[in-house]
């Protein structure tokens, strides 16, 4: 390639959403997953920065957070917020604290419908410095809508993760990384469906670190809709989400800081 053509193409080749098939050398620029075998299997040596991650979870509510907590705990020590959007259950705070998470930097958002969920996710991804985990369980999430989310996180240095149902593996997706996730009593089972710039098809079994006195709960024992008894709900300051304007968010979501309720 002559110098003129190289100069003309260099802005395109520098884009994080484009890669060259002839260049598969491993880059150690990713976000540490907290699992050495997974880091080794991922092209960037960890979760991709400025790229959308899809985790296709067999049963949502716990396994995906066991997979993500090591990364989220480290990211919570950095500037910016961890934004959890539409989690199916209240995340287990002691497990996050046990791995070093700063709970005061975590925000839980509860959109009222799919349209608000997509909008809230896009705004959180666009906000500089945030890491975002969003549960998209609706079957009506089109490729075009996913593409908007993918473009929203191109300049986001944190983790940008979508939790989606397993059947969506049959649908096209612009995400940089897609992983199928299932779990047993003490293990996580992963299948790398797609990763941009690297090989796919790897199957991994991971053993997450469990908090002390952890026990398996039945579905009817999970803390569904118990936020008022376990967590302090309050309005966030107007600058709480960096570039996200909470005055615009309020009609679409109910937001709460992730902080234990003070007991008398």
C-alpha positions as CSV (number, residue, x, y, z in Angstrom):
1,X,0.0,0.0,0.0
2,X,1.5,3.3,-1.0
3,X,1.9,6.2,1.5
4,X,-1.0,8.2,0.0
5,X,-3.5,5.3,0.3
6,X,-2.2,4.5,3.8
7,X,-2.7,8.1,4.9
8,X,-6.2,8.2,3.5
9,X,-7.2,4.9,5.2
10,X,-5.5,5.5,8.5
11,X,-8.5,7.3,10.1
12,X,-10.7,4.3,9.2
13,X,-8.2,1.7,10.4
14,X,-8.0,3.5,13.7
15,X,-11.7,3.2,14.4
16,X,-12.5,0.7,17.2
17,X,-15.5,-0.7,15.3
18,X,-13.3,-1.8,12.3
19,X,-10.7,-4.5,12.2
20,X,-8.4,-6.1,9.7
21,X,-8.8,-9.9,9.2
22,X,-5.1,-10.2,8.5
23,X,-4.2,-8.7,11.9
24,X,-5.1,-11.2,14.6
25,X,-2.3,-10.4,17.0
26,X,-3.5,-10.3,20.6
27,X,-3.8,-6.9,22.2
28,X,-3.6,-6.5,26.0
29,X,-5.8,-3.4,26.1
30,X,-9.0,-4.9,27.4
31,X,-10.7,-4.7,30.9
32,X,-9.5,-7.5,33.2
33,X,-12.4,-9.9,33.5
34,X,-11.0,-11.3,36.8
35,X,-10.8,-14.8,35.2
36,X,-7.4,-15.7,33.7
37,X,-8.7,-18.3,31.2
38,X,-11.3,-15.9,29.9
39,X,-8.7,-13.1,29.5
40,X,-6.5,-15.5,27.5
41,X,-9.5,-16.4,25.2
42,X,-10.4,-12.8,24.5
43,X,-8.6,-10.9,21.7
44,X,-8.0,-7.8,23.8
45,X,-6.9,-9.8,26.9
46,X,-10.2,-8.8,28.6
47,X,-13.6,-7.2,28.0
48,X,-13.3,-4.9,25.0
49,X,-13.1,-1.2,25.7
50,X,-15.3,1.0,23.4
51,X,-17.2,-2.1,22.3
52,X,-20.5,-3.7,23.0
53,X,-20.6,-7.0,24.9
54,X,-23.6,-9.3,24.7
55,X,-24.0,-12.0,27.3
56,X,-26.7,-14.5,26.4
57,X,-27.7,-15.8,29.7
58,X,-29.7,-19.0,30.1
59,X,-31.2,-17.8,33.4
60,X,-30.8,-14.2,34.3
61,X,-30.5,-12.9,37.8
62,X,-27.2,-14.2,39.2
63,X,-24.8,-15.9,36.8
64,X,-24.2,-12.9,34.7
65,X,-23.3,-10.8,37.7
66,X,-21.0,-13.5,39.1
67,X,-19.3,-13.3,35.7
68,X,-19.1,-9.4,35.7
69,X,-18.6,-8.6,39.4
70,X,-14.8,-8.9,39.4
71,X,-14.6,-6.3,36.6
72,X,-17.4,-4.1,38.0
73,X,-15.7,-4.0,41.4
74,X,-12.5,-2.6,39.9
75,X,-14.4,-0.2,37.7
76,X,-16.3,1.1,40.7
77,X,-13.0,2.5,42.1
78,X,-12.6,4.7,39.1
79,X,-14.3,8.0,38.2
80,X,-17.7,7.6,36.7
81,X,-20.8,5.5,37.6
82,X,-21.7,1.9,37.3
83,X,-25.2,1.9,35.8
84,X,-27.3,-1.2,36.2
85,X,-30.4,-0.9,34.0
86,X,-33.5,-3.1,34.5
87,X,-31.9,-5.9,36.6
88,X,-34.5,-8.7,37.2
89,X,-33.5,-8.9,40.9
90,X,-31.9,-6.6,43.4
91,X,-28.2,-7.3,43.0
92,X,-26.6,-9.0,46.1
93,X,-24.7,-6.2,47.7
94,X,-22.6,-8.3,50.1
95,X,-21.2,-10.3,47.1
96,X,-20.2,-7.0,45.4
97,X,-18.7,-5.6,48.6
98,X,-16.8,-8.9,49.2
99,X,-15.0,-8.3,45.9
100,X,-14.2,-4.7,46.6
101,X,-17.1,-2.8,44.9
102,X,-17.7,0.7,45.9
103,X,-21.5,0.6,46.3
104,X,-21.8,4.4,46.4
105,X,-20.8,4.5,42.7
106,X,-23.5,2.2,41.5
107,X,-26.9,3.4,40.2
108,X,-29.8,1.1,39.5
109,X,-32.3,2.3,36.9
110,X,-35.8,0.8,36.3
111,X,-37.2,1.9,32.9
112,X,-41.0,1.6,32.6
113,X,-41.1,0.0,29.1
114,X,-38.8,-1.2,26.3
115,X,-38.6,2.2,24.6
116,X,-37.5,3.9,27.8
117,X,-35.1,1.0,28.4
118,X,-33.4,1.4,25.1
119,X,-33.2,5.2,25.5
120,X,-31.9,5.0,29.0
121,X,-29.2,2.5,27.9
122,X,-28.1,4.7,25.0
123,X,-27.8,7.8,27.2
124,X,-25.8,5.9,29.9
125,X,-23.5,4.5,27.2
126,X,-22.9,8.0,25.8
127,X,-22.1,9.4,29.1
128,X,-18.3,9.7,29.4
129,X,-16.7,7.4,32.0
130,X,-19.6,5.2,32.8
131,X,-19.8,1.4,32.8
132,X,-23.2,0.0,31.9
133,X,-25.0,-3.3,32.3
134,X,-28.4,-3.4,30.7
135,X,-30.9,-6.3,30.7
136,X,-32.7,-6.4,27.3
137,X,-35.2,-9.2,27.6
138,X,-37.7,-7.9,25.0
139,X,-37.9,-10.0,21.8
140,X,-38.5,-6.8,19.8
141,X,-34.9,-5.5,19.9
142,X,-33.9,-5.1,16.2
143,X,-30.5,-5.0,14.6
144,X,-30.9,-1.2,14.0
145,X,-31.6,-0.6,17.7
146,X,-28.5,-2.6,18.7
147,X,-26.5,-0.7,16.2
148,X,-27.5,2.6,17.9
149,X,-26.2,1.2,21.2
150,X,-23.0,-0.1,19.6
151,X,-22.3,3.4,18.2
152,X,-23.2,5.0,21.6
153,X,-20.3,3.2,23.3
154,X,-17.6,3.7,20.8
155,X,-16.0,6.4,22.9
156,X,-16.7,4.8,26.2
157,X,-13.6,3.4,28.0
158,X,-15.7,1.3,30.5
159,X,-17.6,-1.9,30.2
160,X,-20.7,-1.8,28.0
161,X,-22.7,-5.0,28.5
162,X,-26.1,-6.2,27.4
163,X,-27.8,-9.2,29.0
164,X,-30.0,-10.9,26.5
165,X,-32.0,-14.2,26.2
166,X,-30.2,-17.3,24.6
167,X,-32.5,-17.5,21.6
168,X,-31.1,-14.2,20.3
169,X,-27.9,-16.1,19.3
170,X,-29.7,-16.9,16.1
171,X,-30.1,-13.2,15.3
172,X,-27.5,-10.9,13.7
173,X,-25.8,-8.5,16.0
174,X,-23.3,-5.6,15.7
175,X,-21.8,-6.3,19.1
176,X,-18.0,-6.7,19.4
177,X,-18.3,-9.8,21.6
178,X,-21.1,-12.3,22.1
179,X,-20.9,-15.0,24.8
180,X,-23.4,-17.7,25.7
181,X,-23.6,-18.2,29.5
182,X,-25.1,-21.0,31.6
183,X,-24.3,-22.0,35.2
184,X,-24.3,-24.9,37.7
185,X,-24.1,-24.8,41.5
186,X,-20.5,-23.5,41.5
187,X,-19.4,-23.0,37.9
188,X,-20.0,-20.7,35.0
189,X,-20.1,-22.3,31.5
190,X,-19.2,-19.9,28.6
191,X,-19.2,-20.3,24.8
192,X,-17.7,-17.5,22.8
193,X,-20.0,-17.1,19.9
194,X,-18.3,-14.1,18.3
195,X,-15.5,-11.7,19.0
196,X,-14.4,-9.0,16.7
197,X,-10.7,-9.3,15.7
198,X,-10.3,-12.7,17.3
199,X,-11.2,-16.3,17.2
200,X,-14.6,-17.6,18.4
201,X,-15.9,-21.1,19.4
202,X,-14.0,-21.5,22.7
203,X,-15.8,-23.1,25.5
204,X,-14.8,-22.3,29.1
205,X,-15.7,-23.4,32.6
206,X,-15.0,-20.8,35.3
207,X,-15.3,-21.0,39.0
208,X,-16.3,-17.6,40.4
209,X,-15.4,-16.5,43.9
210,X,-18.4,-16.8,46.2
211,X,-19.0,-14.6,49.2
212,X,-18.8,-16.1,52.7
213,X,-21.9,-18.0,53.8
214,X,-23.2,-18.0,50.2
215,X,-26.1,-20.4,49.6
216,X,-28.2,-21.3,46.6
217,X,-31.6,-19.7,46.7
218,X,-34.8,-20.9,45.0
219,X,-36.5,-18.6,42.5
220,X,-39.2,-17.7,45.0
221,X,-36.6,-16.8,47.6
222,X,-34.9,-14.2,45.4
223,X,-35.5,-10.6,46.5
224,X,-37.9,-9.5,43.8
225,X,-39.5,-6.1,44.3
226,X,-38.1,-5.7,47.8
227,X,-36.1,-2.6,47.2
228,X,-37.9,-0.4,49.8
229,X,-37.2,-2.8,52.6
230,X,-33.5,-3.4,51.7
231,X,-32.3,-0.3,50.0
232,X,-32.4,3.4,50.6
233,X,-34.3,5.1,47.7
234,X,-33.6,8.7,47.1
235,X,-33.4,11.3,44.3
236,X,-30.0,11.6,42.7
237,X,-28.3,15.0,42.4
238,X,-28.8,16.7,39.1
239,X,-25.1,16.1,38.1
240,X,-25.2,12.5,39.3
241,X,-24.9,10.9,35.9
242,X,-22.3,13.1,34.3
243,X,-23.6,14.2,30.9
244,X,-27.0,12.4,31.4
245,X,-29.6,15.0,32.4
246,X,-31.6,13.5,35.2
247,X,-34.4,16.0,34.6
248,X,-34.9,14.1,31.3
249,X,-34.4,10.7,32.8
250,X,-37.0,11.1,35.6
251,X,-40.1,10.6,33.3
252,X,-38.6,7.4,32.0
253,X,-37.1,5.6,35.0
254,X,-37.0,5.3,38.7
255,X,-33.4,5.6,39.8
256,X,-31.9,4.6,43.1
257,X,-28.4,4.7,44.5
258,X,-27.1,1.3,45.4
259,X,-26.5,1.8,49.2
260,X,-27.6,-0.3,52.1
261,X,-30.4,1.1,54.3
262,X,-29.2,2.4,57.6
263,X,-30.5,0.2,60.4
264,X,-31.5,1.7,63.8
